Amino acid sequence: LTVAFALGASLFVALTLIICTAIPVAFVGACMLIYFSGETLNMMTLGGLALGVGMIVDDAIVVVENIHRHRRQGASAVEAATRGAAEVGGAVIGATLTSIAVFIPVVFVTGLTSELFTPLSLTVAFALGASLFVALTLIPMLASRLLREAPPPTDNLPRRFRLPRPSGAWLEPIGAFYRKILGWGLRHRRQTVGMAAAAFVVSVLLVPLVGVEFLPATDQGQVNVTVRMPRGTS
């Protein structure tokens, strides 16, 4: 970031640096929360950090993308950062809290399950909470400082930043198909809600077929044999 400030990084480099900044800062914040919660860095907490690394940048990407959109529409760097972060703030908070809500109930479980999975759940929740804080505070500030360069029009992007035709061609049919499905869903809202409710009911009915066990059976590469012999056998 210091080099970017000093050299005046280009738009694409600045966007990458802003998003990459969220990873170490959120990790440091998560480690600080782990310390104050009484946990230690062990196999479970490190597993929680590894699990949360893919979700840490989600909030930052959403915020930076919206800020960049306002910048392309002609807003100043500070105005784009303020307005872009404020517009998606509620959505980012809701999405992050939804992910945290999946792991928090494990904290209230007792017994061996709690000892095994509480550190992992707390670590993931800490990492997501830290990433949310970074996305709503540090990311807009960096965007207001680093996105000083006016974004070029879409048609005037440098050739080296264009995706090769073979790499991007397969995305076009997928995008067209998604637009058709999305249009149908918006025009038939009742049917869409009904299909979602039916899928939920079917998934609940399939739970007994899945089966329940505490830990999955694993092959540990060893065989135990117990032989019971008559008394007096040497």
LINTA-V865872 format. One record per residue. RES is the residue in one small letter. SS is DSSP state (H for helix, E for strand, L for the rest). PSI is psi in degrees with one decimal (* if undefined). Layout:
RES/SS/PSI ; RES/SS/PSI
//
This chain:
l/L/-38.5 ; t/H/-42.6 ; v/H/-38.8 ; a/H/-42.3 ; f/H/-41.1 ; a/H/-40.2 ; l/H/-10.0 ; g/L/67.7 ; a/L/148.9 ; s/L/172.4 ; l/H/-46.9 ; f/H/-39.2 ; v/H/-39.7 ; a/H/-43.5 ; l/H/-42.2 ; t/H/-42.6 ; l/H/-39.2 ; i/H/-46.0 ; i/H/-40.6 ; c/H/-25.9 ; t/H/-29.2 ; a/H/-28.9 ; i/H/-58.2 ; p/H/-36.3 ; v/H/-43.2 ; a/H/-36.3 ; f/H/-43.6 ; v/H/-42.8 ; g/H/-40.3 ; a/H/-41.5 ; c/H/-36.2 ; m/H/-42.4 ; l/H/-34.9 ; i/H/-41.4 ; y/H/-46.2 ; f/H/-19.1 ; s/L/-6.8 ; g/L/0.0 ; e/L/169.8 ; t/L/168.3 ; l/L/105.8 ; n/L/-170.2 ; m/H/-36.9 ; m/H/-43.5 ; t/H/-38.3 ; l/H/-34.9 ; g/H/-37.0 ; g/H/-39.7 ; l/H/-41.1 ; a/H/-36.1 ; l/H/-34.6 ; g/H/-9.2 ; v/H/-32.7 ; g/H/-23.5 ; m/H/-10.3 ; i/H/-39.6 ; v/H/-7.5 ; d/H/-48.9 ; d/H/-41.8 ; a/H/-39.4 ; i/H/-43.0 ; v/H/-45.4 ; v/H/-46.4 ; v/H/-39.1 ; e/H/-42.1 ; n/H/-37.2 ; i/H/-42.1 ; h/H/-35.8 ; r/H/-45.4 ; h/H/-34.6 ; r/H/-38.6 ; r/H/-26.2 ; q/L/1.5 ; g/L/-1.8 ; a/L/153.3 ; s/L/168.4 ; a/H/-45.4 ; v/H/-42.9 ; e/H/-40.7 ; a/H/-39.6 ; a/H/-42.8 ; t/H/-49.8 ; r/H/-40.3 ; g/H/-42.3 ; a/H/-36.4 ; a/H/-35.6 ; e/H/-42.7 ; v/H/4.7 ; g/H/-46.6 ; g/H/-41.5 ; a/H/-40.3 ; v/H/-42.2 ; i/H/-45.3 ; g/H/-42.8 ; a/H/-40.3 ; t/H/-42.8 ; l/H/-32.6 ; t/H/-42.4 ; s/H/-38.9 ; i/H/-35.8 ; a/H/-21.6 ; v/H/-33.6 ; f/H/-26.2 ; i/H/-41.0 ; p/H/-23.9 ; v/H/-25.8 ; v/H/-30.5 ; f/H/1.8 ; v/L/145.6 ; t/L/169.7 ; g/L/-158.4 ; l/H/-34.1 ; t/H/-41.3 ; s/H/-42.6 ; e/H/-31.8 ; l/H/-44.9 ; f/H/-9.9 ; t/H/-45.5 ; p/H/-40.7 ; l/H/-46.0 ; s/H/-42.4 ; l/H/-39.9 ; t/H/-44.2 ; v/H/-42.7 ; a/H/-40.8 ; f/H/-43.3 ; a/H/-42.2 ; l/H/-40.2 ; g/H/-41.3 ; a/H/-39.0 ; s/H/-35.4 ; l/H/-44.2 ; f/H/-41.9 ; v/H/-41.2 ; a/H/-30.7 ; l/H/-8.0 ; t/L/-65.0 ; l/H/-41.5 ; i/H/-48.2 ; p/H/-36.8 ; m/H/-45.7 ; l/H/-38.2 ; a/H/-39.7 ; s/H/-23.0 ; r/H/-39.2 ; l/H/-23.6 ; l/L/47.1 ; r/L/-30.9 ; e/L/131.0 ; a/L/130.6 ; p/L/137.6 ; p/L/157.7 ; p/L/157.0 ; t/H/-37.5 ; d/H/-12.9 ; n/H/20.5 ; l/L/142.7 ; p/L/147.8 ; r/H/-33.1 ; r/H/-15.5 ; f/H/0.2 ; r/L/141.4 ; l/L/138.6 ; p/L/147.1 ; r/H/-45.8 ; p/H/-29.4 ; s/H/-34.5 ; g/H/-10.5 ; a/H/-35.3 ; w/H/-15.3 ; l/H/-24.3 ; e/H/-46.5 ; p/H/-35.7 ; i/H/-42.1 ; g/H/-40.3 ; a/H/-41.9 ; f/H/-40.3 ; y/H/-39.4 ; r/H/-37.6 ; k/H/-45.5 ; i/H/-42.0 ; l/H/-41.8 ; g/H/-41.3 ; w/H/-41.3 ; g/H/-37.8 ; l/H/-30.4 ; r/H/-26.1 ; h/L/73.1 ; r/H/-38.3 ; r/H/-44.9 ; q/H/-37.3 ; t/H/-45.0 ; v/H/-40.0 ; g/H/-40.8 ; m/H/-40.0 ; a/H/-41.9 ; a/H/-40.1 ; a/H/-39.9 ; a/H/-37.2 ; f/H/-44.2 ; v/H/-43.4 ; v/H/-40.1 ; s/H/-36.7 ; v/H/-40.3 ; l/H/-24.6 ; l/L/-8.4 ; v/H/-45.5 ; p/H/-26.2 ; l/H/-20.3 ; v/H/-40.0 ; g/L/157.1 ; v/L/134.9 ; e/L/155.8 ; f/L/-53.9 ; l/L/142.5 ; p/L/150.5 ; a/L/133.4 ; t/L/154.1 ; d/L/108.4 ; q/L/2.9 ; g/L/26.9 ; q/L/156.2 ; v/L/130.6 ; n/L/126.9 ; v/L/126.5 ; t/L/123.5 ; v/L/126.0 ; r/L/116.8 ; m/L/161.5 ; p/L/155.1 ; r/L/140.6 ; g/L/-7.6 ; t/L/133.2 ; s/L/*
//
